[in-house]
């Protein structure tokens, strides 16, 4: 599990954040500025809350269908981003963390758990914001918060797995991976355009601007592609998390979906630990093959020079070199 020093570091980071908050109101001038900022933030948040609470809730079927699509698009964005820009590190570190933690007496698994603990702190805040913004659409607010927390943590685990795998690929394999992702993306875009413009709607009857109407029609065609067999397979993992978010009550069925989501996340965590070790060894092996030791290079060059002549000269008691 997590090293005691890393647990203490996480505690110290949380304490430092609270100290920065307290320091913001330490003097009278800072207190006035902080009070002004809090007042403006309260007005903005109140306006946002009123707009959220007073809007019409989305239909239950539409909301249950859009949640897994949104999660899938978010995961697809991470795959496209890593496909066209290979990560420099398997796990992203700041300069201070690279100096103090990566060079410290910690195992690789402990460092990964430390990074996951940092990500989870931000995930709780994002899940709370999601539950607050979607409050009129959620049938049970607590179920929506738990589902959002699980789904966002799942997406972070999926992103880390993709970055670890893509970082460990060699350059030729990475280029083939990029070409495959680009080909799949182009196929999806072309298919969506074909489906969209094979069923031309009445553009004159659209109340919105023509550009927005065309984009909405194309996005609707993309949604129709997700109804195919390949689309249903791609959406299957995200449907479990969607079932947790849109659940009407905290029942045994809801608890079963939560346990299933936790098992999926545990499998991703195990896969991330294994793939990080395997790809790290492959990366070290490739570096050793690219930069062999000096003695090995000298031996190889000496052997190469020994066989460069087209005819082997007899020694003849010293007359060969002459």
TILUMMI-319954 format. One record per residue (C-alpha): x, y, z; residue in three letters. Coordinates in nm, 3 decimals, padded with zeros to 5 digits. Layout:
N
        u        v        w  pagu
        X        Y        Z   ala
...
END
This chain:
322
        u        v        w  pagu
   00.000   00.000   00.000   unk
   00.094   00.364   00.029   unk
   00.426   00.443   00.199   unk
   00.394   00.627   00.536   unk
   00.611   00.911   00.406   unk
   00.378   00.957   00.109   unk
   00.073   00.958   00.337   unk
   00.240   01.225   00.546   unk
   00.316   01.422   00.230   unk
  -00.050   01.412   00.126   unk
  -00.152   01.529   00.474   unk
   00.106   01.810   00.460   unk
  -00.021   01.921   00.118   unk
  -00.379   01.940   00.249   unk
  -00.261   02.136   00.554   unk
  -00.066   02.373   00.329   unk
  -00.378   02.446   00.124   unk
  -00.570   02.538   00.439   unk
  -00.280   02.757   00.555   unk
  -00.291   02.943   00.224   unk
  -00.663   03.000   00.274   unk
  -00.603   03.132   00.626   unk
  -00.319   03.352   00.505   unk
  -00.559   03.513   00.258   unk
  -00.753   03.666   00.550   unk
  -00.458   03.727   00.782   unk
  -00.458   04.108   00.748   unk
  -00.734   04.367   00.717   unk
  -00.655   04.447   00.354   unk
  -00.653   04.079   00.257   unk
  -00.977   04.025   00.452   unk
  -01.151   04.301   00.257   unk
  -01.028   04.166  -00.076   unk
  -01.127   03.813   00.024   unk
  -01.471   03.934   00.134   unk
  -01.519   04.108  -00.201   unk
  -01.415   03.794  -00.388   unk
  -01.647   03.576  -00.177   unk
  -01.937   03.818  -00.236   unk
  -01.887   03.814  -00.612   unk
  -01.851   03.435  -00.609   unk
  -02.170   03.401  -00.401   unk
  -02.363   03.620  -00.647   unk
  -02.235   03.422  -00.943   unk
  -02.301   03.085  -00.774   unk
  -02.649   03.200  -00.669   unk
  -02.730   03.302  -01.025   unk
  -02.601   02.969  -01.153   unk
  -02.798   02.774  -00.892   unk
  -03.118   02.960  -00.975   unk
  -03.070   02.890  -01.346   unk
  -03.006   02.523  -01.267   unk
  -03.300   02.480  -01.031   unk
  -03.549   02.665  -01.251   unk
  -03.472   02.491  -01.580   unk
  -03.683   02.209  -01.714   unk
  -03.548   01.861  -01.627   unk
  -03.443   01.642  -01.916   unk
  -03.653   01.333  -01.995   unk
  -03.534   01.028  -01.804   unk
  -03.477   00.817  -02.116   unk
  -03.282   01.090  -02.293   unk
  -03.068   01.159  -01.986   unk
  -02.995   00.786  -01.938   unk
  -02.893   00.764  -02.306   unk
  -02.676   01.077  -02.307   unk
  -02.473   01.002  -01.992   unk
  -02.281   00.699  -02.132   unk
  -02.231   00.884  -02.461   unk
  -02.074   01.177  -02.276   unk
  -01.844   00.943  -02.080   unk
  -01.747   00.763  -02.401   unk
  -01.666   01.089  -02.580   unk
  -01.452   01.202  -02.285   unk
  -01.258   00.874  -02.293   unk
  -01.225   00.894  -02.672   unk
  -01.076   01.241  -02.640   unk
  -00.795   01.104  -02.422   unk
  -00.722   00.829  -02.674   unk
  -00.707   01.078  -02.962   unk
  -00.486   01.314  -02.761   unk
  -00.232   01.042  -02.681   unk
  -00.246   00.907  -03.036   unk
  -00.131   01.237  -03.186   unk
   00.104   01.339  -02.902   unk
   00.301   01.065  -02.730   unk
   00.336   01.132  -02.354   unk
   00.685   01.218  -02.237   unk
   00.638   01.016  -01.917   unk
   00.417   00.723  -01.830   unk
   00.297   00.913  -01.520   unk
   00.291   01.292  -01.528   unk
   00.506   01.449  -01.255   unk
   00.596   01.802  -01.163   unk
   00.961   01.903  -01.144   unk
   00.960   01.894  -00.762   unk
   00.794   01.552  -00.756   unk
   01.042   01.418  -01.009   unk
   01.334   01.537  -00.795   unk
   01.205   01.439  -00.452   unk
   00.973   01.143  -00.510   unk
   01.097   00.964  -00.821   unk
   01.453   00.976  -00.685   unk
   01.340   00.871  -00.337   unk
   01.334   00.524  -00.177   unk
   00.982   00.446  -00.300   unk
   00.856   00.160  -00.508   unk
   00.689   00.228  -00.839   unk
   00.352   00.100  -00.712   unk
   00.365   00.341  -00.418   unk
   00.429   00.634  -00.649   unk
   00.134   00.533  -00.869   unk
  -00.092   00.509  -00.563   unk
   00.027   00.853  -00.454   unk
  -00.065   00.996  -00.795   unk
  -00.406   00.826  -00.778   unk
  -00.467   00.975  -00.432   unk
  -00.395   01.323  -00.570   unk
  -00.628   01.263  -00.863   unk
  -00.904   01.136  -00.633   unk
  -00.903   01.462  -00.437   unk
  -00.985   01.657  -00.752   unk
  -01.234   01.390  -00.864   unk
  -01.449   01.443  -00.553   unk
  -01.483   01.813  -00.634   unk
  -01.568   01.744  -00.999   unk
  -01.829   01.486  -00.900   unk
  -01.989   01.735  -00.660   unk
  -02.004   01.998  -00.936   unk
  -02.162   01.744  -01.173   unk
  -02.425   01.645  -00.917   unk
  -02.501   02.012  -00.850   unk
  -02.539   02.106  -01.217   unk
  -02.746   01.798  -01.298   unk
  -02.961   01.820  -00.986   unk
  -03.294   01.865  -01.173   unk
  -03.215   01.566  -01.397   unk
  -03.104   01.327  -01.121   unk
  -03.372   01.104  -00.975   unk
  -03.167   01.056  -00.658   unk
  -02.892   01.315  -00.578   unk
  -02.677   01.078  -00.369   unk
  -02.687   00.811  -00.639   unk
  -02.590   01.074  -00.896   unk
  -02.294   01.191  -00.686   unk
  -02.168   00.836  -00.622   unk
  -02.210   00.746  -00.989   unk
  -02.029   01.059  -01.103   unk
  -01.746   00.989  -00.857   unk
  -01.708   00.632  -00.981   unk
  -01.731   00.727  -01.349   unk
  -01.475   01.007  -01.322   unk
  -01.236   00.783  -01.128   unk
  -01.285   00.516  -01.397   unk
  -01.202   00.769  -01.669   unk
  -00.885   00.873  -01.483   unk
  -00.777   00.510  -01.451   unk
  -00.849   00.455  -01.819   unk
  -00.651   00.766  -01.912   unk
  -00.350   00.652  -01.705   unk
  -00.363   00.306  -01.865   unk
  -00.367   00.457  -02.214   unk
  -00.079   00.694  -02.134   unk
   00.132   00.413  -01.985   unk
   00.077   00.189  -02.288   unk
   00.134   00.463  -02.547   unk
   00.445   00.591  -02.367   unk
   00.595   00.241  -02.373   unk
   00.546   00.190  -02.748   unk
   00.844   00.207  -02.976   unk
   00.845   00.471  -03.246   unk
   00.742   00.240  -03.537   unk
   00.463   00.082  -03.330   unk
   00.347   00.425  -03.214   unk
   00.326   00.546  -03.574   unk
   00.115   00.244  -03.666   unk
  -00.107   00.309  -03.364   unk
  -00.153   00.671  -03.471   unk
  -00.237   00.564  -03.827   unk
  -00.494   00.313  -03.698   unk
  -00.661   00.570  -03.471   unk
  -00.666   00.826  -03.753   unk
  -00.819   00.570  -03.990   unk
  -01.090   00.478  -03.738   unk
  -01.168   00.844  -03.669   unk
  -01.188   00.922  -04.042   unk
  -01.417   00.623  -04.095   unk
  -01.651   00.740  -03.818   unk
  -01.661   01.097  -03.952   unk
  -01.725   00.987  -04.312   unk
  -01.992   00.741  -04.200   unk
  -02.164   01.010  -03.994   unk
  -02.166   01.249  -04.289   unk
  -02.305   00.980  -04.520   unk
  -02.583   00.895  -04.274   unk
  -02.654   01.263  -04.209   unk
  -02.686   01.376  -04.570   unk
  -02.861   01.065  -04.693   unk
  -03.160   01.181  -04.486   unk
  -03.188   01.550  -04.566   unk
  -03.433   01.725  -04.333   unk
  -03.636   02.033  -04.413   unk
  -03.386   02.307  -04.333   unk
  -03.650   02.578  -04.380   unk
  -03.848   02.438  -04.086   unk
  -03.554   02.470  -03.848   unk
  -03.597   02.750  -03.593   unk
  -03.226   02.785  -03.514   unk
  -02.943   02.907  -03.733   unk
  -02.867   02.688  -04.034   unk
  -02.510   02.612  -03.921   unk
  -02.625   02.493  -03.578   unk
  -02.904   02.291  -03.740   unk
  -02.655   02.112  -03.968   unk
  -02.418   02.040  -03.677   unk
  -02.704   01.908  -03.465   unk
  -02.812   01.684  -03.753   unk
  -02.456   01.547  -03.793   unk
  -02.427   01.481  -03.418   unk
  -02.761   01.303  -03.428   unk
  -02.620   01.082  -03.706   unk
  -02.317   01.005  -03.488   unk
  -02.561   00.895  -03.219   unk
  -02.723   00.660  -03.468   unk
  -02.385   00.496  -03.528   unk
  -02.367   00.416  -03.156   unk
  -02.682   00.206  -03.198   unk
  -02.487  -00.043  -03.411   unk
  -02.314  -00.352  -03.270   unk
  -01.973  -00.181  -03.252   unk
  -02.128   00.123  -03.081   unk
  -02.310  -00.089  -02.823   unk
  -01.987  -00.276  -02.745   unk
  -01.799   00.054  -02.701   unk
  -02.070   00.194  -02.472   unk
  -02.109  -00.122  -02.263   unk
  -01.855  -00.034  -01.986   unk
  -01.996   00.318  -01.951   unk
  -02.354   00.190  -01.925   unk
  -02.276   00.039  -01.584   unk
  -02.174   00.379  -01.450   unk
  -02.473   00.542  -01.616   unk
  -02.702   00.295  -01.435   unk
  -02.556   00.412  -01.103   unk
  -02.604   00.781  -01.189   unk
  -02.966   00.761  -01.311   unk
  -03.087   00.514  -01.045   unk
  -03.420   00.622  -00.889   unk
  -03.336   00.488  -00.540   unk
  -03.064   00.325  -00.334   unk
  -03.176  -00.036  -00.377   unk
  -02.999  -00.371  -00.391   unk
  -02.986  -00.347  -00.771   unk
  -02.813  -00.009  -00.740   unk
  -02.568  -00.158  -00.489   unk
  -02.497  -00.441  -00.732   unk
  -02.414  -00.190  -01.005   unk
  -02.182  -00.007  -00.764   unk
  -02.000  -00.331  -00.681   unk
  -01.970  -00.411  -01.052   unk
  -01.820  -00.067  -01.119   unk
  -01.573  -00.113  -00.832   unk
  -01.468  -00.449  -00.975   unk
  -01.412  -00.291  -01.317   unk
  -01.198  -00.020  -01.156   unk
  -01.002  -00.279  -00.956   unk
  -00.931  -00.466  -01.280   unk
  -00.810  -00.145  -01.442   unk
  -00.587  -00.072  -01.143   unk
  -00.434  -00.420  -01.156   unk
  -00.382  -00.385  -01.532   unk
  -00.217  -00.046  -01.483   unk
   00.030  -00.185  -01.228   unk
   00.121  -00.478  -01.453   unk
   00.147  -00.278  -01.774   unk
   00.362  -00.012  -01.607   unk
   00.616  -00.274  -01.496   unk
   00.613  -00.453  -01.833   unk
   00.645  -00.143  -02.050   unk
   00.911   00.002  -01.819   unk
   01.123  -00.309  -01.870   unk
   01.069  -00.294  -02.246   unk
   01.171   00.073  -02.247   unk
   01.490   00.002  -02.052   unk
   01.573  -00.286  -02.287   unk
   01.528  -00.066  -02.593   unk
   01.751   00.202  -02.442   unk
   02.021  -00.056  -02.368   unk
   02.005  -00.181  -02.725   unk
   02.022   00.173  -02.863   unk
   02.316   00.274  -02.642   unk
   02.535  -00.033  -02.577   unk
   02.828  -00.009  -02.332   unk
   03.155   00.140  -02.456   unk
   03.346  -00.189  -02.432   unk
   03.081  -00.370  -02.637   unk
   03.088  -00.101  -02.906   unk
   03.467  -00.116  -02.922   unk
   03.457  -00.496  -02.955   unk
   03.199  -00.477  -03.234   unk
   03.401  -00.214  -03.424   unk
   03.721  -00.422  -03.381   unk
   03.549  -00.731  -03.520   unk
   03.417  -00.525  -03.809   unk
   03.767  -00.397  -03.891   unk
   03.911  -00.749  -03.872   unk
   03.688  -00.868  -04.157   unk
   03.704  -00.564  -04.384   unk
   03.976  -00.699  -04.617   unk
   03.881  -00.887  -04.932   unk
   04.164  -01.137  -04.891   unk
   04.318  -01.272  -04.573   unk
   04.694  -01.211  -04.567   unk
   04.913  -01.498  -04.442   unk
   05.130  -01.423  -04.142   unk
   05.456  -01.576  -04.277   unk
   05.661  -01.517  -03.963   unk
   05.594  -01.144  -03.947   unk
   05.581  -01.065  -04.320   unk
   05.203  -01.050  -04.327   unk
   05.167  -00.693  -04.193   unk
   05.434  -00.573  -04.431   unk
END
